[in-house]
Amino acid sequence: MTLDFDTRDEFRPGHYAFLVSDAAFARIRAQGVRYYADPRRTTTGEINHLHGGRGVYFDDPSGHLMEIITHPYGDWPQQG
């Protein structure tokens, strides 16, 4: 799968979330991508366990905030 973004000089950064398997997170770690447990990027190198799964946020080279999660969002986030 690929994502293609517009190549204009000016753009408004966005947030994109994907439901993925654990293999996606393993690839991010293997490539040395800096990741965070929260969208404000205050928890470097940590994952979250919201909604009974695992999730991380990371920046793509264009400045978009990417999020990968291993479990769909539920009614209310649960920490664990």
PDB file of N, CA, C and O in Angstrom:
ATOM      1  N   MET A   1       0.835  -1.162   0.000  1.00  0.00           N
ATOM      2  CA  MET A   1       0.000   0.000   0.000  1.00  0.00           C
ATOM      3  C   MET A   1       0.890   1.238   0.000  1.00  0.00           C
ATOM      4  O   MET A   1       1.931   1.262   0.657  1.00  0.00           O
ATOM      5  N   THR A   2       0.483   2.249  -0.728  1.00  0.00           N
ATOM      6  CA  THR A   2       1.184   3.527  -0.718  1.00  0.00           C
ATOM      7  C   THR A   2       0.173   4.646  -0.533  1.00  0.00           C
ATOM      8  O   THR A   2      -1.008   4.497  -0.847  1.00  0.00           O
ATOM      9  N   LEU A   3       0.655   5.760  -0.021  1.00  0.00           N
ATOM     10  CA  LEU A   3      -0.141   6.981   0.061  1.00  0.00           C
ATOM     11  C   LEU A   3       0.540   8.007  -0.809  1.00  0.00           C
ATOM     12  O   LEU A   3       1.748   8.220  -0.699  1.00  0.00           O
ATOM     13  N   ASP A   4      -0.217   8.637  -1.664  1.00  0.00           N
ATOM     14  CA  ASP A   4       0.328   9.667  -2.528  1.00  0.00           C
ATOM     15  C   ASP A   4      -0.244  11.007  -2.095  1.00  0.00           C
ATOM     16  O   ASP A   4      -1.461  11.165  -1.996  1.00  0.00           O
ATOM     17  N   PHE A   5       0.625  11.965  -1.841  1.00  0.00           N
ATOM     18  CA  PHE A   5       0.216  13.291  -1.415  1.00  0.00           C
ATOM     19  C   PHE A   5       0.462  14.288  -2.528  1.00  0.00           C
ATOM     20  O   PHE A   5       1.326  14.085  -3.381  1.00  0.00           O
ATOM     21  N   ASP A   6      -0.290  15.348  -2.514  1.00  0.00           N
ATOM     22  CA  ASP A   6      -0.109  16.446  -3.448  1.00  0.00           C
ATOM     23  C   ASP A   6       1.294  17.029  -3.266  1.00  0.00           C
ATOM     24  O   ASP A   6       1.793  17.086  -2.142  1.00  0.00           O
ATOM     25  N   THR A   7       1.921  17.451  -4.327  1.00  0.00           N
ATOM     26  CA  THR A   7       3.290  17.954  -4.251  1.00  0.00           C
ATOM     27  C   THR A   7       3.371  19.477  -4.239  1.00  0.00           C
ATOM     28  O   THR A   7       4.440  20.030  -4.499  1.00  0.00           O
ATOM     29  N   ARG A   8       2.276  20.169  -3.946  1.00  0.00           N
ATOM     30  CA  ARG A   8       2.324  21.633  -3.854  1.00  0.00           C
ATOM     31  C   ARG A   8       3.275  22.050  -2.740  1.00  0.00           C
ATOM     32  O   ARG A   8       3.513  21.299  -1.794  1.00  0.00           O
ATOM     33  N   ASP A   9       3.804  23.242  -2.865  1.00  0.00           N
ATOM     34  CA  ASP A   9       4.733  23.756  -1.853  1.00  0.00           C
ATOM     35  C   ASP A   9       4.045  23.997  -0.519  1.00  0.00           C
ATOM     36  O   ASP A   9       4.654  23.777   0.528  1.00  0.00           O
ATOM     37  N   GLU A  10       2.811  24.437  -0.527  1.00  0.00           N
ATOM     38  CA  GLU A  10       2.092  24.717   0.703  1.00  0.00           C
ATOM     39  C   GLU A  10       1.015  23.658   0.917  1.00  0.00           C
ATOM     40  O   GLU A  10       0.286  23.293  -0.006  1.00  0.00           O
ATOM     41  N   PHE A  11       0.935  23.188   2.120  1.00  0.00           N
ATOM     42  CA  PHE A  11      -0.094  22.217   2.449  1.00  0.00           C
ATOM     43  C   PHE A  11      -0.433  22.350   3.918  1.00  0.00           C
ATOM     44  O   PHE A  11       0.335  22.911   4.699  1.00  0.00           O
ATOM     45  N   ARG A  12      -1.564  21.839   4.277  1.00  0.00           N
ATOM     46  CA  ARG A  12      -1.982  21.830   5.672  1.00  0.00           C
ATOM     47  C   ARG A  12      -1.737  20.422   6.208  1.00  0.00           C
ATOM     48  O   ARG A  12      -2.362  19.468   5.744  1.00  0.00           O
ATOM     49  N   PRO A  13      -0.837  20.282   7.176  1.00  0.00           N
ATOM     50  CA  PRO A  13      -0.566  18.942   7.713  1.00  0.00           C
ATOM     51  C   PRO A  13      -1.837  18.300   8.253  1.00  0.00           C
ATOM     52  O   PRO A  13      -2.703  18.982   8.801  1.00  0.00           O
ATOM     53  N   GLY A  14      -1.939  17.001   8.097  1.00  0.00           N
ATOM     54  CA  GLY A  14      -3.103  16.256   8.553  1.00  0.00           C
ATOM     55  C   GLY A  14      -2.720  15.124   9.477  1.00  0.00           C
ATOM     56  O   GLY A  14      -1.541  14.845   9.693  1.00  0.00           O
ATOM     57  N   HIS A  15      -3.727  14.484  10.013  1.00  0.00           N
ATOM     58  CA  HIS A  15      -3.562  13.315  10.881  1.00  0.00           C
ATOM     59  C   HIS A  15      -4.220  12.140  10.176  1.00  0.00           C
ATOM     60  O   HIS A  15      -5.385  12.213   9.785  1.00  0.00           O
ATOM     61  N   TYR A  16      -3.477  11.067  10.018  1.00  0.00           N
ATOM     62  CA  TYR A  16      -3.966   9.882   9.331  1.00  0.00           C
ATOM     63  C   TYR A  16      -3.767   8.677  10.240  1.00  0.00           C
ATOM     64  O   TYR A  16      -2.666   8.459  10.745  1.00  0.00           O
ATOM     65  N   ALA A  17      -4.816   7.898  10.454  1.00  0.00           N
ATOM     66  CA  ALA A  17      -4.737   6.729  11.328  1.00  0.00           C
ATOM     67  C   ALA A  17      -5.046   5.471  10.525  1.00  0.00           C
ATOM     68  O   ALA A  17      -5.904   5.474   9.642  1.00  0.00           O
ATOM     69  N   PHE A  18      -4.325   4.389  10.854  1.00  0.00           N
ATOM     70  CA  PHE A  18      -4.476   3.127  10.143  1.00  0.00           C
ATOM     71  C   PHE A  18      -4.566   1.976  11.133  1.00  0.00           C
ATOM     72  O   PHE A  18      -3.794   1.912  12.090  1.00  0.00           O
ATOM     73  N   LEU A  19      -5.489   1.083  10.908  1.00  0.00           N
ATOM     74  CA  LEU A  19      -5.607  -0.150  11.674  1.00  0.00           C
ATOM     75  C   LEU A  19      -4.695  -1.167  11.011  1.00  0.00           C
ATOM     76  O   LEU A  19      -4.902  -1.531   9.854  1.00  0.00           O
ATOM     77  N   VAL A  20      -3.675  -1.632  11.748  1.00  0.00           N
ATOM     78  CA  VAL A  20      -2.633  -2.479  11.175  1.00  0.00           C
ATOM     79  C   VAL A  20      -2.313  -3.659  12.097  1.00  0.00           C
ATOM     80  O   VAL A  20      -2.838  -3.753  13.207  1.00  0.00           O
ATOM     81  N   SER A  21      -1.461  -4.538  11.630  1.00  0.00           N
ATOM     82  CA  SER A  21      -0.968  -5.639  12.458  1.00  0.00           C
ATOM     83  C   SER A  21       0.281  -5.194  13.202  1.00  0.00           C
ATOM     84  O   SER A  21       0.801  -4.108  12.948  1.00  0.00           O
ATOM     85  N   ASP A  22       0.760  -6.014  14.105  1.00  0.00           N
ATOM     86  CA  ASP A  22       1.983  -5.719  14.842  1.00  0.00           C
ATOM     87  C   ASP A  22       3.201  -5.602  13.914  1.00  0.00           C
ATOM     88  O   ASP A  22       4.196  -4.972  14.275  1.00  0.00           O
ATOM     89  N   ALA A  23       3.126  -6.196  12.743  1.00  0.00           N
ATOM     90  CA  ALA A  23       4.256  -6.146  11.807  1.00  0.00           C
ATOM     91  C   ALA A  23       4.561  -4.716  11.368  1.00  0.00           C
ATOM     92  O   ALA A  23       5.721  -4.390  11.119  1.00  0.00           O
ATOM     93  N   ALA A  24       3.563  -3.872  11.268  1.00  0.00           N
ATOM     94  CA  ALA A  24       3.786  -2.485  10.862  1.00  0.00           C
ATOM     95  C   ALA A  24       4.629  -1.754  11.902  1.00  0.00           C
ATOM     96  O   ALA A  24       5.541  -1.009  11.544  1.00  0.00           O
ATOM     97  N   PHE A  25       4.337  -1.957  13.170  1.00  0.00           N
ATOM     98  CA  PHE A  25       5.118  -1.324  14.228  1.00  0.00           C
ATOM     99  C   PHE A  25       6.547  -1.860  14.221  1.00  0.00           C
ATOM    100  O   PHE A  25       7.493  -1.104  14.440  1.00  0.00           O
ATOM    101  N   ALA A  26       6.706  -3.146  13.974  1.00  0.00           N
ATOM    102  CA  ALA A  26       8.046  -3.736  13.905  1.00  0.00           C
ATOM    103  C   ALA A  26       8.866  -3.077  12.794  1.00  0.00           C
ATOM    104  O   ALA A  26      10.067  -2.864  12.962  1.00  0.00           O
ATOM    105  N   ARG A  27       8.242  -2.755  11.675  1.00  0.00           N
ATOM    106  CA  ARG A  27       8.950  -2.104  10.573  1.00  0.00           C
ATOM    107  C   ARG A  27       9.375  -0.691  10.944  1.00  0.00           C
ATOM    108  O   ARG A  27      10.470  -0.255  10.589  1.00  0.00           O
ATOM    109  N   ILE A  28       8.516   0.020  11.654  1.00  0.00           N
ATOM    110  CA  ILE A  28       8.855   1.374  12.093  1.00  0.00           C
ATOM    111  C   ILE A  28      10.059   1.336  13.027  1.00  0.00           C
ATOM    112  O   ILE A  28      10.994   2.123  12.880  1.00  0.00           O
ATOM    113  N   ARG A  29      10.033   0.435  13.969  1.00  0.00           N
ATOM    114  CA  ARG A  29      11.158   0.303  14.904  1.00  0.00           C
ATOM    115  C   ARG A  29      12.432  -0.085  14.171  1.00  0.00           C
ATOM    116  O   ARG A  29      13.494   0.481  14.433  1.00  0.00           O
ATOM    117  N   ALA A  30      12.339  -1.048  13.250  1.00  0.00           N
ATOM    118  CA  ALA A  30      13.513  -1.527  12.517  1.00  0.00           C
ATOM    119  C   ALA A  30      14.148  -0.415  11.680  1.00  0.00           C
ATOM    120  O   ALA A  30      15.361  -0.419  11.468  1.00  0.00           O
ATOM    121  N   GLN A  31      13.347   0.528  11.208  1.00  0.00           N
ATOM    122  CA  GLN A  31      13.859   1.616  10.381  1.00  0.00           C
ATOM    123  C   GLN A  31      14.310   2.818  11.206  1.00  0.00           C
ATOM    124  O   GLN A  31      14.756   3.822  10.653  1.00  0.00           O
ATOM    125  N   GLY A  32      14.193   2.714  12.526  1.00  0.00           N
ATOM    126  CA  GLY A  32      14.661   3.798  13.392  1.00  0.00           C
ATOM    127  C   GLY A  32      13.788   5.042  13.383  1.00  0.00           C
ATOM    128  O   GLY A  32      14.263   6.137  13.684  1.00  0.00           O
ATOM    129  N   VAL A  33      12.512   4.881  13.038  1.00  0.00           N
ATOM    130  CA  VAL A  33      11.594   6.019  13.020  1.00  0.00           C
ATOM    131  C   VAL A  33      11.251   6.406  14.459  1.00  0.00           C
ATOM    132  O   VAL A  33      10.927   5.543  15.274  1.00  0.00           O
ATOM    133  N   ARG A  34      11.322   7.689  14.769  1.00  0.00           N
ATOM    134  CA  ARG A  34      10.954   8.175  16.105  1.00  0.00           C
ATOM    135  C   ARG A  34       9.430   8.096  16.229  1.00  0.00           C
ATOM    136  O   ARG A  34       8.704   8.568  15.354  1.00  0.00           O
ATOM    137  N   TYR A  35       8.960   7.501  17.310  1.00  0.00           N
ATOM    138  CA  TYR A  35       7.523   7.346  17.512  1.00  0.00           C
ATOM    139  C   TYR A  35       7.156   7.757  18.928  1.00  0.00           C
ATOM    140  O   TYR A  35       8.010   7.878  19.806  1.00  0.00           O
ATOM    141  N   TYR A  36       5.861   7.969  19.124  1.00  0.00           N
ATOM    142  CA  TYR A  36       5.333   8.496  20.376  1.00  0.00           C
ATOM    143  C   TYR A  36       4.043   7.771  20.746  1.00  0.00           C
ATOM    144  O   TYR A  36       3.360   7.223  19.880  1.00  0.00           O
ATOM    145  N   ALA A  37       3.717   7.772  22.025  1.00  0.00           N
ATOM    146  CA  ALA A  37       2.471   7.168  22.488  1.00  0.00           C
ATOM    147  C   ALA A  37       1.296   8.140  22.395  1.00  0.00           C
ATOM    148  O   ALA A  37       0.142   7.737  22.539  1.00  0.00           O
ATOM    149  N   ASP A  38       1.587   9.416  22.153  1.00  0.00           N
ATOM    150  CA  ASP A  38       0.508  10.402  22.147  1.00  0.00           C
ATOM    151  C   ASP A  38       0.686  11.371  20.975  1.00  0.00           C
ATOM    152  O   ASP A  38       1.798  11.557  20.482  1.00  0.00           O
ATOM    153  N   PRO A  39      -0.420  11.990  20.530  1.00  0.00           N
ATOM    154  CA  PRO A  39      -0.333  12.883  19.369  1.00  0.00           C
ATOM    155  C   PRO A  39       0.411  14.188  19.636  1.00  0.00           C
ATOM    156  O   PRO A  39       0.788  14.880  18.690  1.00  0.00           O
ATOM    157  N   ARG A  40       0.626  14.533  20.875  1.00  0.00           N
ATOM    158  CA  ARG A  40       1.385  15.754  21.182  1.00  0.00           C
ATOM    159  C   ARG A  40       2.891  15.507  21.178  1.00  0.00           C
ATOM    160  O   ARG A  40       3.685  16.431  21.357  1.00  0.00           O
ATOM    161  N   ARG A  41       3.267  14.255  20.973  1.00  0.00           N
ATOM    162  CA  ARG A  41       4.672  13.852  20.858  1.00  0.00           C
ATOM    163  C   ARG A  41       5.465  14.098  22.143  1.00  0.00           C
ATOM    164  O   ARG A  41       6.617  14.529  22.088  1.00  0.00           O
ATOM    165  N   THR A  42       4.853  13.826  23.299  1.00  0.00           N
ATOM    166  CA  THR A  42       5.533  14.025  24.580  1.00  0.00           C
ATOM    167  C   THR A  42       6.096  12.734  25.156  1.00  0.00           C
ATOM    168  O   THR A  42       6.827  12.768  26.146  1.00  0.00           O
ATOM    169  N   THR A  43       5.769  11.602  24.553  1.00  0.00           N
ATOM    170  CA  THR A  43       6.189  10.299  25.095  1.00  0.00           C
ATOM    171  C   THR A  43       7.015   9.546  24.068  1.00  0.00           C
ATOM    172  O   THR A  43       6.571   8.530  23.532  1.00  0.00           O
ATOM    173  N   THR A  44       8.189  10.030  23.797  1.00  0.00           N
ATOM    174  CA  THR A  44       9.075   9.446  22.780  1.00  0.00           C
ATOM    175  C   THR A  44       9.438   8.004  23.118  1.00  0.00           C
ATOM    176  O   THR A  44       9.791   7.685  24.254  1.00  0.00           O
ATOM    177  N   GLY A  45       9.343   7.141  22.107  1.00  0.00           N
ATOM    178  CA  GLY A  45       9.753   5.747  22.258  1.00  0.00           C
ATOM    179  C   GLY A  45       8.788   4.880  23.048  1.00  0.00           C
ATOM    180  O   GLY A  45       9.136   3.760  23.423  1.00  0.00           O
ATOM    181  N   GLU A  46       7.595   5.368  23.306  1.00  0.00           N
ATOM    182  CA  GLU A  46       6.594   4.589  24.037  1.00  0.00           C
ATOM    183  C   GLU A  46       5.402   4.298  23.137  1.00  0.00           C
ATOM    184  O   GLU A  46       5.189   4.978  22.134  1.00  0.00           O
ATOM    185  N   ILE A  47       4.625   3.279  23.505  1.00  0.00           N
ATOM    186  CA  ILE A  47       3.387   2.965  22.804  1.00  0.00           C
ATOM    187  C   ILE A  47       2.233   3.192  23.770  1.00  0.00           C
ATOM    188  O   ILE A  47       2.428   3.247  24.984  1.00  0.00           O
ATOM    189  N   ASN A  48       1.022   3.325  23.217  1.00  0.00           N
ATOM    190  CA  ASN A  48      -0.154   3.415  24.084  1.00  0.00           C
ATOM    191  C   ASN A  48      -0.947   2.113  23.982  1.00  0.00           C
ATOM    192  O   ASN A  48      -0.739   1.312  23.071  1.00  0.00           O
ATOM    193  N   HIS A  49      -1.840   1.923  24.916  1.00  0.00           N
ATOM    194  CA  HIS A  49      -2.662   0.711  24.966  1.00  0.00           C
ATOM    195  C   HIS A  49      -4.141   1.073  25.005  1.00  0.00           C
ATOM    196  O   HIS A  49      -4.934   0.434  25.696  1.00  0.00           O
ATOM    197  N   LEU A  50      -4.495   2.100  24.258  1.00  0.00           N
ATOM    198  CA  LEU A  50      -5.875   2.553  24.239  1.00  0.00           C
ATOM    199  C   LEU A  50      -6.777   1.538  23.561  1.00  0.00           C
ATOM    200  O   LEU A  50      -6.384   0.893  22.589  1.00  0.00           O
ATOM    201  N   HIS A  51      -7.971   1.403  24.073  1.00  0.00           N
ATOM    202  CA  HIS A  51      -9.010   0.555  23.482  1.00  0.00           C
ATOM    203  C   HIS A  51      -8.595  -0.921  23.395  1.00  0.00           C
ATOM    204  O   HIS A  51      -9.115  -1.663  22.563  1.00  0.00           O
ATOM    205  N   GLY A  52      -7.673  -1.337  24.242  1.00  0.00           N
ATOM    206  CA  GLY A  52      -7.284  -2.741  24.265  1.00  0.00           C
ATOM    207  C   GLY A  52      -6.273  -3.140  23.210  1.00  0.00           C
ATOM    208  O   GLY A  52      -6.020  -4.331  23.028  1.00  0.00           O
ATOM    209  N   GLY A  53      -5.699  -2.202  22.524  1.00  0.00           N
ATOM    210  CA  GLY A  53      -4.699  -2.513  21.505  1.00  0.00           C
ATOM    211  C   GLY A  53      -3.402  -1.803  21.796  1.00  0.00           C
ATOM    212  O   GLY A  53      -3.126  -1.430  22.936  1.00  0.00           O
ATOM    213  N   ARG A  54      -2.598  -1.614  20.749  1.00  0.00           N
ATOM    214  CA  ARG A  54      -1.347  -0.887  20.839  1.00  0.00           C
ATOM    215  C   ARG A  54      -1.354   0.177  19.738  1.00  0.00           C
ATOM    216  O   ARG A  54      -1.856  -0.048  18.637  1.00  0.00           O
ATOM    217  N   GLY A  55      -0.796   1.319  20.058  1.00  0.00           N
ATOM    218  CA  GLY A  55      -0.772   2.377  19.058  1.00  0.00           C
ATOM    219  C   GLY A  55       0.418   3.287  19.215  1.00  0.00           C
ATOM    220  O   GLY A  55       0.938   3.478  20.314  1.00  0.00           O
ATOM    221  N   VAL A  56       0.844   3.849  18.097  1.00  0.00           N
ATOM    222  CA  VAL A  56       1.928   4.836  18.096  1.00  0.00           C
ATOM    223  C   VAL A  56       1.617   5.915  17.062  1.00  0.00           C
ATOM    224  O   VAL A  56       0.842   5.720  16.126  1.00  0.00           O
ATOM    225  N   TYR A  57       2.256   7.057  17.276  1.00  0.00           N
ATOM    226  CA  TYR A  57       2.187   8.187  16.354  1.00  0.00           C
ATOM    227  C   TYR A  57       3.596   8.449  15.845  1.00  0.00           C
ATOM    228  O   TYR A  57       4.575   8.248  16.565  1.00  0.00           O
ATOM    229  N   PHE A  58       3.692   8.899  14.595  1.00  0.00           N
ATOM    230  CA  PHE A  58       4.984   9.285  14.046  1.00  0.00           C
ATOM    231  C   PHE A  58       4.754  10.283  12.927  1.00  0.00           C
ATOM    232  O   PHE A  58       3.669  10.340  12.348  1.00  0.00           O
ATOM    233  N   ASP A  59       5.768  11.062  12.627  1.00  0.00           N
ATOM    234  CA  ASP A  59       5.686  12.060  11.565  1.00  0.00           C
ATOM    235  C   ASP A  59       6.188  11.476  10.260  1.00  0.00           C
ATOM    236  O   ASP A  59       7.213  10.796  10.223  1.00  0.00           O
ATOM    237  N   ASP A  60       5.455  11.748   9.190  1.00  0.00           N
ATOM    238  CA  ASP A  60       5.982  11.364   7.887  1.00  0.00           C
ATOM    239  C   ASP A  60       6.903  12.482   7.408  1.00  0.00           C
ATOM    240  O   ASP A  60       6.897  13.560   8.002  1.00  0.00           O
ATOM    241  N   PRO A  61       7.691  12.268   6.361  1.00  0.00           N
ATOM    242  CA  PRO A  61       8.654  13.283   5.933  1.00  0.00           C
ATOM    243  C   PRO A  61       8.028  14.625   5.542  1.00  0.00           C
ATOM    244  O   PRO A  61       8.713  15.648   5.550  1.00  0.00           O
ATOM    245  N   SER A  62       6.742  14.632   5.203  1.00  0.00           N
ATOM    246  CA  SER A  62       6.077  15.870   4.798  1.00  0.00           C
ATOM    247  C   SER A  62       5.427  16.615   5.953  1.00  0.00           C
ATOM    248  O   SER A  62       4.854  17.685   5.751  1.00  0.00           O
ATOM    249  N   GLY A  63       5.506  16.068   7.161  1.00  0.00           N
ATOM    250  CA  GLY A  63       4.951  16.749   8.316  1.00  0.00           C
ATOM    251  C   GLY A  63       3.581  16.285   8.745  1.00  0.00           C
ATOM    252  O   GLY A  63       3.012  16.842   9.684  1.00  0.00           O
ATOM    253  N   HIS A  64       3.037  15.283   8.088  1.00  0.00           N
ATOM    254  CA  HIS A  64       1.748  14.730   8.501  1.00  0.00           C
ATOM    255  C   HIS A  64       1.957  13.832   9.717  1.00  0.00           C
ATOM    256  O   HIS A  64       2.978  13.155   9.834  1.00  0.00           O
ATOM    257  N   LEU A  65       0.990  13.835  10.609  1.00  0.00           N
ATOM    258  CA  LEU A  65       1.037  12.969  11.779  1.00  0.00           C
ATOM    259  C   LEU A  65       0.352  11.654  11.437  1.00  0.00           C
ATOM    260  O   LEU A  65      -0.845  11.618  11.152  1.00  0.00           O
ATOM    261  N   MET A  66       1.119  10.585  11.470  1.00  0.00           N
ATOM    262  CA  MET A  66       0.587   9.256  11.180  1.00  0.00           C
ATOM    263  C   MET A  66       0.334   8.533  12.498  1.00  0.00           C
ATOM    264  O   MET A  66       1.055   8.724  13.477  1.00  0.00           O
ATOM    265  N   GLU A  67      -0.691   7.709  12.505  1.00  0.00           N
ATOM    266  CA  GLU A  67      -1.013   6.910  13.688  1.00  0.00           C
ATOM    267  C   GLU A  67      -1.305   5.495  13.222  1.00  0.00           C
ATOM    268  O   GLU A  67      -2.048   5.286  12.263  1.00  0.00           O
ATOM    269  N   ILE A  68      -0.713   4.522  13.913  1.00  0.00           N
ATOM    270  CA  ILE A  68      -1.071   3.137  13.638  1.00  0.00           C
ATOM    271  C   ILE A  68      -1.598   2.531  14.933  1.00  0.00           C
ATOM    272  O   ILE A  68      -1.051   2.751  16.013  1.00  0.00           O
ATOM    273  N   ILE A  69      -2.674   1.763  14.796  1.00  0.00           N
ATOM    274  CA  ILE A  69      -3.300   1.104  15.937  1.00  0.00           C
ATOM    275  C   ILE A  69      -3.551  -0.357  15.586  1.00  0.00           C
ATOM    276  O   ILE A  69      -3.737  -0.699  14.419  1.00  0.00           O
ATOM    277  N   THR A  70      -3.556  -1.214  16.601  1.00  0.00           N
ATOM    278  CA  THR A  70      -3.769  -2.647  16.361  1.00  0.00           C
ATOM    279  C   THR A  70      -5.162  -3.101  16.763  1.00  0.00           C
ATOM    280  O   THR A  70      -5.501  -4.273  16.603  1.00  0.00           O
ATOM    281  N   HIS A  71      -5.970  -2.192  17.281  1.00  0.00           N
ATOM    282  CA  HIS A  71      -7.339  -2.522  17.688  1.00  0.00           C
ATOM    283  C   HIS A  71      -8.220  -1.319  17.371  1.00  0.00           C
ATOM    284  O   HIS A  71      -7.811  -0.184  17.615  1.00  0.00           O
ATOM    285  N   PRO A  72      -9.419  -1.538  16.833  1.00  0.00           N
ATOM    286  CA  PRO A  72     -10.279  -0.388  16.506  1.00  0.00           C
ATOM    287  C   PRO A  72     -10.620   0.432  17.755  1.00  0.00           C
ATOM    288  O   PRO A  72     -10.651  -0.089  18.870  1.00  0.00           O
ATOM    289  N   TYR A  73     -10.870   1.702  17.542  1.00  0.00           N
ATOM    290  CA  TYR A  73     -11.271   2.568  18.642  1.00  0.00           C
ATOM    291  C   TYR A  73     -12.600   2.080  19.212  1.00  0.00           C
ATOM    292  O   TYR A  73     -13.470   1.605  18.481  1.00  0.00           O
ATOM    293  N   GLY A  74     -12.739   2.205  20.529  1.00  0.00           N
ATOM    294  CA  GLY A  74     -13.981   1.851  21.203  1.00  0.00           C
ATOM    295  C   GLY A  74     -14.730   3.100  21.616  1.00  0.00           C
ATOM    296  O   GLY A  74     -14.494   4.189  21.093  1.00  0.00           O
ATOM    297  N   ASP A  75     -15.639   2.925  22.565  1.00  0.00           N
ATOM    298  CA  ASP A  75     -16.426   4.046  23.047  1.00  0.00           C
ATOM    299  C   ASP A  75     -15.619   5.033  23.865  1.00  0.00           C
ATOM    300  O   ASP A  75     -15.866   6.236  23.788  1.00  0.00           O
ATOM    301  N   TRP A  76     -14.656   4.558  24.652  1.00  0.00           N
ATOM    302  CA  TRP A  76     -13.893   5.430  25.543  1.00  0.00           C
ATOM    303  C   TRP A  76     -12.496   4.851  25.727  1.00  0.00           C
ATOM    304  O   TRP A  76     -12.366   3.652  25.973  1.00  0.00           O
ATOM    305  N   PRO A  77     -11.460   5.656  25.618  1.00  0.00           N
ATOM    306  CA  PRO A  77     -10.095   5.123  25.780  1.00  0.00           C
ATOM    307  C   PRO A  77      -9.861   4.518  27.162  1.00  0.00           C
ATOM    308  O   PRO A  77     -10.279   5.075  28.177  1.00  0.00           O
ATOM    309  N   GLN A  78      -9.202   3.397  27.182  1.00  0.00           N
ATOM    310  CA  GLN A  78      -8.827   2.731  28.423  1.00  0.00           C
ATOM    311  C   GLN A  78      -7.316   2.638  28.489  1.00  0.00           C
ATOM    312  O   GLN A  78      -6.690   2.152  27.546  1.00  0.00           O
ATOM    313  N   GLN A  79      -6.723   3.086  29.562  1.00  0.00           N
ATOM    314  CA  GLN A  79      -5.278   2.940  29.743  1.00  0.00           C
ATOM    315  C   GLN A  79      -4.986   1.587  30.358  1.00  0.00           C
ATOM    316  O   GLN A  79      -5.758   1.101  31.184  1.00  0.00           O
ATOM    317  N   GLY A  80      -3.896   0.981  29.970  1.00  0.00           N
ATOM    318  CA  GLY A  80      -3.568  -0.309  30.560  1.00  0.00           C
ATOM    319  C   GLY A  80      -2.147  -0.709  30.351  1.00  0.00           C
ATOM    320  O   GLY A  80      -1.734  -1.779  30.798  1.00  0.00           O
TER     321      GLY A  80
END
